[in-house]
Amino acid sequence: MSEDKIEVNNGLNFDSSNLLLFVVRWKKPLIILSVAAAVLSGIFSGPTFVPPKFESTVIMFPTSTASISKSLLAKNNASKEDLLSFGEEEQAEQLIQILNSDEIRTRIKNKYDLMTHYKIDTTDQYKQTKLFKEYESNITYKRTEFQSVRIDVLDTDRFLAADIANDIAALVDSVKNRMQKERAFKAMAIAAAEYEEMKDYVKGLEDSLNTMREMGVNDYESMSERFNEYYAKAILEGNTRAATQLGEQLKILSKYGGAYVSIRDMLEHEKEQLSHLRAKYQEARVDAEQTLPHKFIVNNAFPAEKKSYPIRWLIVLVSTISTFILALLVIIGYENFTKVNEQ
């Protein structure tokens, strides 16, 4: 025998030819053990011992995060996003975080009484931990290569699996809307308070301006120019009565004219601010009161026709190969141990 080969008798290693001879020599126990493993794995992976589970799947895309008001009401919307665009990787990751939220898990658990359905002892000290592990093993979420989000639900009841998957997808809108509404209603309250305060301020300016108008100050610039012109003309013509009346009017203009101009210009500026605040309030109210879906459903879940778990042929194959290799290693170890003791 050549030097690159190691004989069976001199150690623990074999070349391929010796290993083949070794397997042939021990073929009977190896075959018996492998067949027994195949039969037993086939029996114990059957429905009597492992209840079959059916898988239902929902596939959906997240929407963009553009707000309703910015997309529909804002005049100068510099954002490139719109309400009809699909979300990107960031939105997909956010969607998965929402799917993993305690709120969705609790609502699904309560609606379908999963504690009973998963046969968890309600008196167990760690019942919630066991329920959480069972939930995670049967309900999974993942982002696909196309930036969509996939919801997979395994259950022994094919119809229940489909219902749970569809309900989880529906709850996405409920949870995200609840999160956004909390902030949106606070923003609306702030905008409403600012708008009402500005409206009261503008009304006060208007009341002051109306008071001055009742006193005869309507348009300071034009009235001042005309009254001065008429006053000079009355004096030149010797019309004392007209000059006296115009003089009184000029005194009123002189006393209140500056305040009139100041309030008038301020009122014009504040009305622009009021219009701006009103637009902001309307945007905030739309965001707080209106809702839109936060996902595009590609495929809804439906009851599966075939079971997805367990895959019996794979279990039998893996069990048989594992048993064969383990038995081979045990026999090799036994032979080497025997030979070492004989030396």
C-alpha positions in Angstrom: 0.0 0.0 0.0 1.3 3.5 -0.9 2.5 6.0 1.7 -0.3 8.4 1.1 -2.8 5.8 2.4 -3.3 5.1 6.1 -4.3 1.6 7.0 -7.1 0.7 9.3 -4.9 -1.0 11.8 -2.6 1.8 12.5 -4.9 4.6 13.8 -8.2 6.4 13.8 -8.1 7.7 10.2 -9.2 6.0 7.0 -8.8 6.6 3.3 -11.8 6.4 1.0 -11.3 2.8 0.0 -10.9 1.6 3.6 -13.9 3.6 4.7 -16.0 2.0 2.0 -14.8 -1.5 3.0 -15.6 -0.6 6.6 -19.2 0.5 5.7 -19.7 -2.7 3.7 -18.4 -4.8 6.7 -20.9 -3.1 9.0 -23.7 -2.6 6.5 -26.2 -4.7 8.4 -26.3 -2.7 11.7 -26.0 0.6 9.7 -28.9 -0.3 7.5 -31.0 -1.5 10.4 -30.3 1.7 12.4 -31.0 3.9 9.4 -34.2 2.2 8.5 -35.3 2.3 12.1 -34.5 6.1 12.2 -36.5 6.7 9.0 -39.5 4.7 10.3 -39.5 6.4 13.7 -39.0 9.9 12.3 -41.8 9.2 9.9 -44.1 8.1 12.7 -43.2 10.8 15.2 -43.4 13.6 12.6 -46.9 12.5 11.7 -50.1 14.4 12.7 -50.6 12.2 15.8 -47.4 13.6 17.4 -46.8 16.9 15.5 -50.0 18.7 14.6 -49.7 20.0 11.0 -49.7 23.8 10.6 -50.9 25.9 7.7 -49.3 29.1 6.6 -51.1 32.2 5.4 -49.3 35.3 4.0 -50.0 39.0 3.5 -47.7 41.1 1.4 -47.9 44.9 1.5 -45.9 48.0 0.7 -45.6 50.9 3.1 -46.9 54.3 1.9 -44.8 57.5 1.9 -44.8 59.6 5.1 -46.1 62.7 3.4 -48.9 64.3 5.5 -52.4 64.9 4.1 -52.3 68.6 4.6 -48.9 69.1 3.1 -49.9 67.1 0.0 -53.4 68.5 -0.5 -53.5 72.0 1.1 -50.0 73.5 1.2 -49.5 76.0 -1.6 -45.7 75.8 -1.7 -45.0 72.1 -1.1 -41.3 71.5 -1.8 -41.5 67.8 -0.8 -41.1 65.3 -3.6 -43.3 62.8 -1.9 -47.0 62.4 -2.5 -49.8 60.4 -1.1 -49.7 57.8 -3.9 -46.0 57.0 -3.8 -44.6 53.8 -2.2 -42.4 54.0 0.9 -38.8 53.1 0.8 -36.5 51.1 3.1 -37.0 53.4 6.1 -40.8 53.2 5.9 -40.6 49.4 5.5 -38.5 49.2 8.7 -40.9 51.5 10.5 -43.8 49.3 9.4 -42.1 46.2 10.8 -41.5 48.0 14.1 -45.3 48.8 14.3 -46.1 45.1 13.5 -43.9 44.1 16.4 -45.6 46.5 18.8 -47.2 45.3 22.0 -50.5 47.0 21.0 -50.9 44.7 17.9 -49.8 41.6 19.8 -52.2 42.3 22.7 -55.2 43.0 20.4 -54.6 39.8 18.4 -54.0 37.8 21.6 -57.3 39.0 23.1 -59.4 38.7 20.0 -58.4 35.1 19.3 -57.8 34.0 22.9 -54.4 32.8 22.0 -53.6 31.7 25.5 -56.3 29.0 25.2 -55.6 28.4 21.5 -51.9 27.7 22.1 -52.9 25.5 25.1 -50.9 27.5 27.7 -51.7 27.0 31.3 -53.2 30.2 32.6 -51.9 29.4 36.1 -48.3 29.0 34.9 -45.9 31.6 36.5 -44.4 32.3 33.1 -47.5 32.1 31.0 -46.9 35.5 29.3 -43.3 34.5 28.4 -44.5 31.2 26.9 -47.3 33.0 25.0 -44.8 35.5 23.6 -42.4 32.7 22.4 -45.3 30.8 20.8 -46.6 34.0 19.2 -43.1 34.8 17.8 -42.6 31.2 16.5 -46.0 31.3 14.6 -46.2 34.9 13.5 -43.2 36.5 11.7 -42.6 39.7 9.8 -39.8 40.4 7.3 -38.8 42.9 4.6 -38.5 41.5 1.1 -35.9 42.4 -1.4 -38.5 44.6 -3.2 -39.0 46.8 0.0 -42.4 45.2 0.7 -43.3 43.7 4.1 -44.4 40.1 4.5 -46.6 38.8 7.3 -46.5 35.0 7.7 -48.8 33.2 10.1 -48.6 29.5 11.0 -51.5 27.8 12.7 -53.1 24.4 13.1 -56.3 26.0 11.9 -56.0 27.2 8.3 -58.8 29.6 8.5 -57.6 31.1 11.7 -54.1 31.6 10.2 -55.6 33.7 7.3 -57.8 35.7 9.7 -54.9 36.6 12.0 -52.7 37.6 9.1 -55.4 39.9 7.6 -56.3 41.4 11.0 -52.6 42.2 11.7 -52.4 44.0 8.4 -55.6 45.9 9.2 -54.3 46.9 12.6 -51.3 48.7 11.1 -53.5 51.6 10.1 -55.2 51.7 13.5 -51.9 51.8 15.5 -50.1 54.2 13.3 -53.1 56.6 13.2 -53.3 56.5 16.9 -49.6 57.4 17.2 -49.9 60.2 14.7 -53.2 61.6 16.0 -51.8 62.1 19.5 -49.3 64.5 18.0 -51.6 66.0 15.4 -54.4 66.9 17.9 -51.8 68.7 20.1 -50.6 70.6 17.1 -54.2 71.4 16.1 -54.9 72.7 19.7 -51.8 75.0 19.5 -52.7 76.3 16.0 -56.3 76.9 17.2 -55.2 78.8 20.2 -52.8 81.0 18.2 -55.5 81.6 15.6 -58.2 82.6 18.1 -55.7 84.9 19.9 -54.8 86.6 16.6 -58.4 86.9 15.6 -59.3 88.7 18.9 -56.3 91.0 18.4 -57.3 91.9 14.9 -60.9 92.5 16.0 -59.6 94.9 18.7 -57.6 96.8 16.0 -60.7 97.0 13.8 -62.8 98.3 16.7 -60.2 101.1 17.3 -60.1 102.0 13.7 -63.9 102.1 13.5 -64.0 104.4 16.5 -61.6 106.8 14.8 -63.8 106.7 11.6 -66.8 107.6 13.7 -64.8 110.6 14.8 -64.3 111.6 11.2 -60.9 110.1 10.5 -61.4 107.9 7.5 -58.4 108.3 5.2 -55.7 110.4 6.9 -53.5 111.1 3.9 -56.3 112.2 1.4 -58.4 114.0 4.1 -55.4 115.9 5.4 -54.4 117.0 1.9 -57.9 118.1 1.0 -58.7 119.8 4.3 -55.5 121.8 4.2 -56.3 122.8 0.6 -59.9 123.9 1.5 -58.7 125.6 4.7 -56.2 127.7 2.8 -58.8 128.5 0.2 -61.4 129.5 2.9 -58.9 131.9 4.5 -58.0 133.5 1.2 -61.6 134.0 0.4 -62.4 135.3 3.9 -64.9 132.5 4.6 -64.5 132.6 8.4 -67.2 130.0 9.1 -65.8 127.4 6.7 -62.3 128.1 7.9 -63.4 127.5 11.5 -65.1 124.2 10.6 -62.1 123.0 8.6 -59.8 124.0 11.4 -61.7 121.8 13.8 -61.4 118.9 11.4 -57.7 119.5 11.0 -57.3 119.4 14.8 -59.0 116.0 14.9 -56.8 114.8 12.0 -53.7 116.1 13.8 -54.7 114.5 17.1 -55.7 111.0 15.8 -54.1 110.9 12.3 -50.9 109.3 13.5 -52.7 106.7 15.5 -55.0 106.0 12.6 -52.2 105.4 10.2 -50.3 103.2 12.7 -53.4 101.1 13.5 -54.4 100.8 9.8 -50.9 99.6 8.7 -50.7 97.3 11.7 -54.2 95.9 10.9 -53.1 95.1 7.3 -50.0 93.3 8.5 -51.9 91.4 11.2 -54.7 90.3 8.8 -52.0 88.7 6.7 -50.7 86.9 9.8 -54.2 85.9 10.6 -54.7 84.4 7.2 -51.4 82.5 7.6 -52.5 81.1 11.0 -55.9 80.2 9.6 -54.2 78.1 6.9 -51.9 76.4 9.4 -54.9 75.7 11.6 -56.8 74.1 8.7 -53.8 72.0 7.8 -53.4 70.8 11.5 -57.2 70.0 11.6 -57.0 67.9 8.5 -54.0 66.0 9.8 -55.8 65.4 13.1 -59.3 64.5 11.8 -58.7 62.8 8.5 -57.0 59.4 8.0 -55.6 57.5 5.1 -54.2 53.9 4.8 -50.6 53.5 5.6 -50.0 50.5 3.4 -50.7 49.1 -0.1 -52.0 45.5 0.1 -50.5 43.4 -2.6 -51.8 40.1 -1.5 -54.4 39.4 1.2 -54.1 36.1 3.2 -56.3 33.2 2.3 -56.7 29.7 3.9 -53.9 27.4 2.7 -54.8 24.2 1.0 -51.7 22.3 2.1 -49.9 22.2 5.3 -46.5 24.0 5.5 -45.2 22.3 8.7 -43.8 19.8 9.4 -42.1 18.8 6.2 -42.0 15.1 6.8 -39.8 14.0 4.0 -37.1 16.5 5.1 -37.4 15.3 8.7 -37.1 11.7 7.6 -34.1 12.5 5.3 -32.2 14.5 7.9 -33.0 11.9 10.7 -31.8 9.0 8.5 -28.6 10.7 7.4 -27.8 11.9 10.9 -28.4 8.4 12.4 -26.2 6.8 9.7 -23.3 9.2 10.4 -23.7 8.9 14.2 -23.8 5.1 14.0 -20.8 5.1 11.8 -18.8 7.3 14.1 -19.8 5.2 17.1 -18.7 1.9 15.4 -15.4 3.5 14.3 -14.8 4.7 17.9 -15.7 1.2 19.2 -13.3 -0.6 16.9 -10.4 1.8 17.6 -11.0 1.5 21.3 -11.0 -2.3 21.1 -7.8 -2.3 19.1 -6.1 0.1 21.5 -6.9 -2.3 24.4 -5.6 -5.3 22.5 -2.2 -3.7 21.9 
